[in-house]
Amino acid sequence: MGYEPKTKATDVDVDGFIAGSPKPADGAVVCALMRKVSGLEPRMWGPTIVGFGEREYALAGGKTGRFMAIGFSPRKASLVLYIKHAEGWDERLARLGKHSTGKGCLYINKLADVDAAVLDELVTAAWNATERL
C-alpha cells in the first residue's frame, strides 16, 4: 500500500470556510494577499488550511509527496501562515510586529498587530523561493 497524505487538496468552498472561521476578516485579507502574490485561486487542503499552488517534498525511501506551496489557516488562537523561510526572513520578522514562529509556520494573533507591507514582503519572498509544480 502506498503513502497516503493526511492533508490533501479538496473541493471544499474556500470563501465559505473563511466566512465560517474564527477569524473571517483577517482570513479574507490573507487570502487576498496570497491570491495577489501567487496569481492563483485558493484550494482547501484538509479541513482547515487554505493553500495556493503545489510543491513536491521528499519522503523517506526516496518517495515524494505534494503539498501547497504557500497557505494559511484562520484559527481561533491565531492566523497560521505556512510559508517558506526565504532570504531576509529574520530581518523582515524583526520589522513585522507581534508574532511568533514554529517549524515552518508564522503565527499572528491578529493582523492589526503586524505591518501589512512587511507581511506582503514575507509572503512574496516565500512564494518566489518555493519550487512549484
One Martini backbone bead per residue (centre of mass of N, CA, C, O) as a GRO file, in nm:
protein
  133
    1MET     BB    1   0.096   0.036   0.023
    2GLY     BB    2   0.071   0.361  -0.015
    3TYR     BB    3   0.113   0.678   0.039
    4GLU     BB    4  -0.114   0.883   0.246
    5PRO     BB    5  -0.204   1.185   0.293
    6LYS     BB    6  -0.368   1.382   0.521
    7THR     BB    7  -0.304   1.644   0.346
    8LYS     BB    8  -0.535   1.748   0.096
    9ALA     BB    9  -0.692   1.836  -0.165
   10THR     BB   10  -1.004   2.005  -0.208
   11ASP     BB   11  -1.362   2.113  -0.281
   12VAL     BB   12  -1.391   2.316  -0.078
   13ASP     BB   13  -1.515   2.617   0.010
   14VAL     BB   14  -1.325   2.884   0.083
   15ASP     BB   15  -1.517   3.122   0.152
   16GLY     BB   16  -1.692   2.958   0.351
   17PHE     BB   17  -1.469   2.888   0.547
   18ILE     BB   18  -1.378   3.175   0.621
   19ALA     BB   19  -1.658   3.284   0.714
   20GLY     BB   20  -1.664   3.034   0.947
   21SER     BB   21  -1.434   3.137   1.093
   22PRO     BB   22  -1.270   3.287   1.365
   23LYS     BB   23  -1.115   3.482   1.116
   24PRO     BB   24  -1.258   3.625   0.859
   25ALA     BB   25  -1.119   3.898   0.801
   26ASP     BB   26  -0.822   3.804   0.810
   27GLY     BB   27  -0.855   3.572   0.607
   28ALA     BB   28  -0.935   3.750   0.364
   29VAL     BB   29  -0.670   3.912   0.351
   30VAL     BB   30  -0.471   3.675   0.316
   31CYS     BB   31  -0.603   3.560   0.066
   32ALA     BB   32  -0.561   3.810  -0.113
   33LEU     BB   33  -0.256   3.817  -0.090
   34MET     BB   34  -0.197   3.527  -0.203
   35ARG     BB   35  -0.341   3.573  -0.471
   36LYS     BB   36  -0.162   3.807  -0.568
   37VAL     BB   37   0.117   3.666  -0.548
   38SER     BB   38   0.040   3.392  -0.715
   39GLY     BB   39  -0.217   3.405  -0.925
   40LEU     BB   40  -0.413   3.219  -0.758
   41GLU     BB   41  -0.636   2.996  -0.657
   42PRO     BB   42  -0.777   2.861  -0.396
   43ARG     BB   43  -0.737   2.574  -0.171
   44MET     BB   44  -0.822   2.314   0.007
   45TRP     BB   45  -0.640   2.164   0.289
   46GLY     BB   46  -0.824   2.004   0.417
   47PRO     BB   47  -1.029   2.148   0.672
   48THR     BB   48  -0.810   2.427   0.754
   49ILE     BB   49  -0.651   2.485   0.473
   50VAL     BB   50  -0.520   2.743   0.272
   51GLY     BB   51  -0.408   2.710  -0.069
   52PHE     BB   52  -0.119   2.764  -0.297
   53GLY     BB   53  -0.036   2.564  -0.492
   54GLU     BB   54   0.250   2.340  -0.561
   55ARG     BB   55   0.461   2.094  -0.402
   56GLU     BB   56   0.749   1.908  -0.349
   57TYR     BB   57   0.844   1.637  -0.125
   58ALA     BB   58   1.036   1.453   0.082
   59LEU     BB   59   1.060   1.110   0.155
   60ALA     BB   60   1.097   0.824   0.256
   61GLY     BB   61   1.253   0.616   0.022
   62GLY     BB   62   1.233   0.839  -0.227
   63LYS     BB   63   0.980   0.973  -0.189
   64THR     BB   64   0.688   1.174  -0.267
   65GLY     BB   65   0.510   1.476  -0.208
   66ARG     BB   66   0.219   1.689  -0.173
   67PHE     BB   67   0.187   2.051  -0.143
   68MET     BB   68   0.155   2.347  -0.068
   69ALA     BB   69   0.330   2.637  -0.118
   70ILE     BB   70   0.107   2.819   0.021
   71GLY     BB   71  -0.049   2.924   0.345
   72PHE     BB   72  -0.352   2.906   0.565
   73SER     BB   73  -0.500   2.953   0.907
   74PRO     BB   74  -0.802   3.063   1.074
   75ARG     BB   75  -0.762   3.058   1.393
   76LYS     BB   76  -0.846   3.129   1.707
   77ALA     BB   77  -0.559   3.207   1.821
   78SER     BB   78  -0.447   3.214   1.510
   79LEU     BB   79  -0.267   3.289   1.244
   80VAL     BB   80  -0.152   3.053   1.000
   81LEU     BB   81   0.154   3.049   0.824
   82TYR     BB   82   0.265   2.875   0.523
   83ILE     BB   83   0.605   2.956   0.493
   84LYS     BB   84   0.898   3.017   0.364
   85HIS     BB   85   1.231   3.062   0.449
   86ALA     BB   86   1.359   3.331   0.326
   87GLU     BB   87   1.540   3.563   0.230
   88GLY     BB   88   1.520   3.790   0.505
   89TRP     BB   89   1.348   3.681   0.739
   90ASP     BB   90   1.463   3.807   1.006
   91GLU     BB   91   1.440   4.103   0.919
   92ARG     BB   92   1.134   4.101   0.872
   93LEU     BB   93   1.045   4.005   1.153
   94ALA     BB   94   1.160   4.259   1.302
   95ARG     BB   95   0.926   4.443   1.134
   96LEU     BB   96   0.634   4.316   1.172
   97GLY     BB   97   0.570   4.235   1.475
   98LYS     BB   98   0.342   4.057   1.633
   99HIS     BB   99   0.484   3.726   1.686
  100SER     BB  100   0.535   3.381   1.586
  101THR     BB  101   0.724   3.070   1.569
  102GLY     BB  102   0.762   2.772   1.377
  103LYS     BB  103   0.770   2.497   1.201
  104GLY     BB  104   0.685   2.655   0.911
  105CYS     BB  105   0.560   2.895   1.095
  106LEU     BB  106   0.331   3.177   1.124
  107TYR     BB  107   0.217   3.371   1.403
  108ILE     BB  108  -0.098   3.559   1.423
  109ASN     BB  109  -0.335   3.697   1.606
  110LYS     BB  110  -0.350   3.983   1.445
  111LEU     BB  111  -0.322   4.206   1.188
  112ALA     BB  112  -0.298   4.467   1.371
  113ASP     BB  113   0.002   4.363   1.483
  114VAL     BB  114   0.097   4.420   1.182
  115ASP     BB  115   0.280   4.481   0.894
  116ALA     BB  116   0.156   4.463   0.582
  117ALA     BB  117   0.413   4.509   0.408
  118VAL     BB  118   0.584   4.285   0.543
  119LEU     BB  119   0.395   4.053   0.485
  120ASP     BB  120   0.417   4.078   0.182
  121GLU     BB  121   0.721   4.023   0.169
  122LEU     BB  122   0.713   3.737   0.293
  123VAL     BB  123   0.521   3.604   0.088
  124THR     BB  124   0.677   3.673  -0.168
  125ALA     BB  125   0.946   3.535  -0.091
  126ALA     BB  126   0.828   3.253  -0.049
  127TRP     BB  127   0.712   3.212  -0.331
  128ASN     BB  128   0.987   3.263  -0.488
  129ALA     BB  129   1.140   3.017  -0.313
  130THR     BB  130   0.933   2.814  -0.429
  131GLU     BB  131   0.906   2.509  -0.563
  132ARG     BB  132   0.696   2.445  -0.834
  133LEU     BB  133   0.456   2.259  -1.034
   0.00000   0.00000   0.00000
